[in-house]
């Protein structure tokens, strides 16, 4: 297991799913954790789970699509813990499924604002702190829909391709500063997002499972383990990658 003792980790979208598991994984690795989300109750529950296992965490509410909120989040992190070593920019939405002609401008704007612009805001604020320290690791949550086309969700697919491109750009821009930037590209993962996407329909869920060559959905903890690895010293020579954690989805 990665040792992040003495490190400070931030996770957005940490009230449930991948974000919650990432926050818990950071805590198990020894990091102090800043849990962030727009969901107060879910965020508080994640903090309680960390504290119940002997970890140290705080919750900071943040809408990543609001740059002032993001700046306040990073400022609070530094105020409480004095630094920022690891950041998992995970907050995101699936948007409303529809082919391009039925994708509304409102859906497009909201999905891009949270999934892509929100990641840009977070990276920009995190990089400023990490540059002063001379070190840091950022992991952005993209998707297999950021590596290949995914019918019926044009806004989501565009946003996640954007996250992967931004990740590569930042890795190059800051390669000599001691800061690494990577992304994870989850396949079909058993999260509340998938529950919403399938509407709780067993047939729809089975169809999603059938897209995975391994024959099952991934677990949030499997993504979290990849995130912690990418933030650890074990990945010191890894930067600029868009890592599929997808049960061979993109290998098809």
C-alpha positions as CSV (number, residue, x, y, z in Angstrom):
1,X,0.0,0.0,0.0
2,X,1.1,3.5,-0.7
3,X,2.4,5.5,2.3
4,X,1.0,9.0,2.3
5,X,1.7,9.8,5.9
6,X,2.1,13.5,6.5
7,X,0.5,14.3,3.2
8,X,-2.7,16.3,2.6
9,X,-5.2,15.1,0.0
10,X,-8.2,16.8,-1.4
11,X,-11.1,15.0,-3.1
12,X,-14.0,16.7,-4.9
13,X,-17.3,15.0,-5.4
14,X,-16.5,13.0,-2.3
15,X,-20.0,12.5,-0.9
16,X,-20.5,9.2,-2.6
17,X,-19.3,6.7,-5.2
18,X,-15.7,7.0,-6.5
19,X,-15.0,10.2,-4.6
20,X,-16.0,8.8,-1.2
21,X,-13.9,5.6,-1.9
22,X,-11.0,7.8,-2.9
23,X,-11.2,9.9,0.3
24,X,-11.3,6.7,2.4
25,X,-8.3,5.3,0.4
26,X,-6.3,8.4,1.0
27,X,-7.1,8.2,4.7
28,X,-6.1,4.6,4.9
29,X,-2.8,5.5,3.3
30,X,-2.2,8.0,6.1
31,X,-3.1,11.3,4.5
32,X,-5.2,14.1,6.1
33,X,-8.2,14.5,3.8
34,X,-10.3,17.4,2.7
35,X,-13.7,16.1,1.6
36,X,-15.5,18.4,-0.8
37,X,-18.9,18.3,-2.5
38,X,-22.1,20.3,-2.9
39,X,-23.9,17.6,-0.8
40,X,-23.4,18.6,2.9
41,X,-25.0,15.4,4.3
42,X,-23.0,13.0,2.1
43,X,-19.8,14.9,2.7
44,X,-20.3,14.9,6.4
45,X,-20.9,11.2,6.3
46,X,-17.6,10.6,4.4
47,X,-15.8,12.6,7.0
48,X,-17.4,10.6,9.8
49,X,-16.3,7.3,8.1
50,X,-12.7,8.6,7.9
51,X,-12.8,9.7,11.6
52,X,-14.3,6.4,12.7
53,X,-11.4,4.6,11.2
54,X,-8.9,6.9,13.0
55,X,-8.3,9.3,10.2
56,X,-8.2,13.1,10.0
57,X,-10.6,14.9,7.7
58,X,-12.7,18.0,7.2
59,X,-15.6,18.8,4.9
60,X,-15.7,21.9,2.7
61,X,-18.7,22.6,0.6
62,X,-17.8,23.6,-3.0
63,X,-19.5,24.0,-6.4
64,X,-16.6,23.3,-8.7
65,X,-18.3,25.3,-11.5
66,X,-17.9,28.4,-9.4
67,X,-14.3,29.7,-9.4
68,X,-14.8,31.7,-6.2
69,X,-16.0,28.5,-4.5
70,X,-12.9,26.6,-5.7
71,X,-10.5,29.3,-4.6
72,X,-12.2,29.3,-1.1
73,X,-11.8,25.5,-1.0
74,X,-8.1,25.6,-1.6
75,X,-7.6,28.5,0.8
76,X,-9.4,26.5,3.5
77,X,-7.3,23.5,2.8
78,X,-4.1,25.5,3.3
79,X,-5.6,27.3,6.3
80,X,-6.3,24.1,8.1
81,X,-3.5,21.8,7.0
82,X,-0.8,24.1,5.7
83,X,-0.3,22.5,2.4
84,X,-1.8,20.4,-0.5
85,X,0.0,17.3,-1.7
86,X,-2.6,15.3,-3.5
87,X,-5.7,16.4,-5.4
88,X,-8.4,14.2,-6.9
89,X,-10.6,16.3,-9.1
90,X,-13.5,13.9,-9.2
91,X,-16.7,16.0,-9.1
92,X,-18.9,15.4,-12.2
93,X,-22.3,14.8,-13.6
94,X,-23.6,12.5,-16.3
95,X,-26.0,15.1,-17.8
96,X,-29.1,14.1,-19.6
97,X,-28.7,11.3,-22.1
98,X,-29.7,12.3,-25.6
99,X,-28.2,12.3,-29.1
100,X,-26.8,15.6,-30.3
101,X,-30.1,16.9,-31.9
102,X,-31.9,16.4,-28.6
103,X,-29.1,17.6,-26.4
104,X,-30.2,21.0,-25.1
105,X,-27.9,24.0,-24.7
106,X,-28.7,24.0,-21.0
107,X,-27.6,20.4,-20.6
108,X,-24.4,21.0,-22.7
109,X,-23.5,24.2,-20.7
110,X,-24.1,22.6,-17.3
111,X,-22.2,19.4,-18.1
112,X,-19.2,21.2,-19.5
113,X,-19.2,23.7,-16.7
114,X,-19.0,21.0,-14.0
115,X,-17.0,18.2,-15.7
116,X,-14.5,20.3,-17.6
117,X,-14.4,23.9,-16.5
118,X,-14.7,22.7,-12.9
119,X,-11.6,20.6,-13.4
120,X,-9.8,23.6,-14.9
121,X,-10.7,25.8,-12.0
122,X,-9.5,23.1,-9.5
123,X,-6.3,22.4,-11.3
124,X,-5.5,26.1,-11.5
125,X,-6.0,26.7,-7.8
126,X,-4.2,23.5,-6.8
127,X,-1.2,24.2,-9.0
128,X,-0.7,27.6,-7.4
129,X,-0.2,26.0,-4.0
130,X,1.9,23.1,-5.3
131,X,4.2,25.4,-7.2
132,X,5.0,27.2,-4.0
133,X,5.8,23.8,-2.4
134,X,7.7,22.5,-5.3
135,X,5.8,19.3,-5.3
136,X,2.3,17.7,-5.7
137,X,0.2,15.2,-7.6
138,X,-3.1,15.8,-9.3
139,X,-5.5,13.1,-10.6
140,X,-8.5,14.1,-12.7
141,X,-11.5,11.8,-13.2
142,X,-12.2,11.4,-16.9
143,X,-13.9,8.3,-18.3
144,X,-13.7,5.7,-21.0
145,X,-16.0,8.1,-22.7
146,X,-13.0,10.4,-22.8
147,X,-11.0,7.8,-24.8
148,X,-13.6,6.5,-27.2
149,X,-17.0,7.6,-28.5
150,X,-20.0,6.8,-26.4
151,X,-23.3,7.2,-28.2
152,X,-26.1,9.2,-26.7
153,X,-24.2,11.4,-24.3
154,X,-22.4,14.1,-26.5
155,X,-21.9,16.6,-23.7
156,X,-20.5,14.1,-21.2
157,X,-18.2,12.5,-23.9
158,X,-16.9,15.9,-25.0
159,X,-16.3,17.0,-21.4
160,X,-14.3,13.9,-20.6
161,X,-12.2,14.1,-23.8
162,X,-11.5,17.6,-22.7
163,X,-10.4,16.5,-19.2
164,X,-8.0,14.0,-20.8
165,X,-6.6,16.7,-23.1
166,X,-6.2,19.2,-20.3
167,X,-4.4,16.6,-18.2
168,X,-1.8,16.0,-20.9
169,X,-1.3,19.7,-21.4
170,X,-0.8,20.4,-17.7
171,X,1.6,17.4,-17.3
172,X,3.8,18.9,-20.0
173,X,3.6,22.5,-18.7
174,X,4.6,21.5,-15.2
175,X,6.8,18.4,-15.8
176,X,9.9,20.1,-14.4
177,X,8.3,21.6,-11.3
178,X,7.9,18.5,-9.2
179,X,4.2,18.4,-10.0
180,X,2.6,15.4,-11.8
181,X,-0.8,15.4,-13.5
182,X,-2.7,12.3,-14.6
183,X,-6.2,11.2,-15.2
184,X,-8.1,8.0,-14.5
185,X,-10.7,6.7,-17.0
186,X,-13.2,4.5,-15.3
187,X,-15.2,2.0,-17.2
188,X,-18.7,1.1,-16.1
189,X,-18.5,1.4,-12.3
190,X,-21.2,0.5,-9.7
191,X,-22.0,4.1,-8.5
192,X,-25.1,6.2,-7.9
193,X,-24.4,7.8,-11.3
194,X,-24.9,4.4,-13.0
195,X,-28.0,3.9,-10.9
196,X,-29.4,7.2,-12.3
197,X,-28.3,6.4,-15.8
198,X,-30.1,3.1,-15.8
199,X,-33.1,4.3,-13.8
200,X,-32.9,1.2,-11.6
201,X,-34.0,-0.9,-14.5
202,X,-32.4,-4.4,-14.2
203,X,-32.4,-4.9,-17.9
204,X,-30.6,-1.6,-18.5
205,X,-28.1,-2.5,-15.8
206,X,-27.5,-5.9,-17.4
207,X,-26.9,-4.2,-20.7
208,X,-24.3,-1.9,-19.1
209,X,-22.6,-5.0,-17.5
210,X,-22.6,-6.7,-20.9
211,X,-20.4,-3.9,-22.3
212,X,-17.6,-4.9,-19.9
213,X,-15.5,-7.8,-21.3
214,X,-14.8,-9.0,-17.7
215,X,-18.5,-9.5,-17.3
216,X,-19.1,-7.3,-14.3
217,X,-19.2,-3.7,-13.2
218,X,-16.1,-2.1,-11.6
219,X,-16.1,-1.1,-8.0
220,X,-15.4,2.5,-6.8
221,X,-12.7,1.1,-4.6
222,X,-10.8,-0.1,-7.7
223,X,-10.7,3.4,-9.1
224,X,-9.7,4.8,-5.7
225,X,-6.7,2.4,-5.5
226,X,-5.5,3.7,-8.9
227,X,-5.9,7.3,-7.8
228,X,-3.9,6.7,-4.6
229,X,-1.2,5.0,-6.6
230,X,-0.9,7.8,-9.0
231,X,-0.5,10.3,-6.1
232,X,2.1,8.2,-4.4
233,X,5.9,8.1,-4.7
234,X,5.5,4.7,-6.4
235,X,4.3,6.6,-9.4
236,X,7.1,9.3,-9.3
237,X,7.9,8.8,-13.1
238,X,4.2,8.7,-14.1
239,X,2.7,11.9,-15.5
240,X,0.5,12.8,-18.4
241,X,-1.3,9.5,-18.7
242,X,-5.0,8.9,-19.1
243,X,-5.2,5.6,-17.3
244,X,-8.1,3.2,-18.2
245,X,-9.5,1.3,-15.2
246,X,-12.1,-0.3,-17.2
247,X,-12.2,-4.1,-17.4
248,X,-10.8,-4.0,-21.0
249,X,-13.6,-1.8,-22.2
250,X,-11.4,0.3,-24.5
251,X,-9.5,-2.8,-25.7
252,X,-12.5,-4.0,-27.6
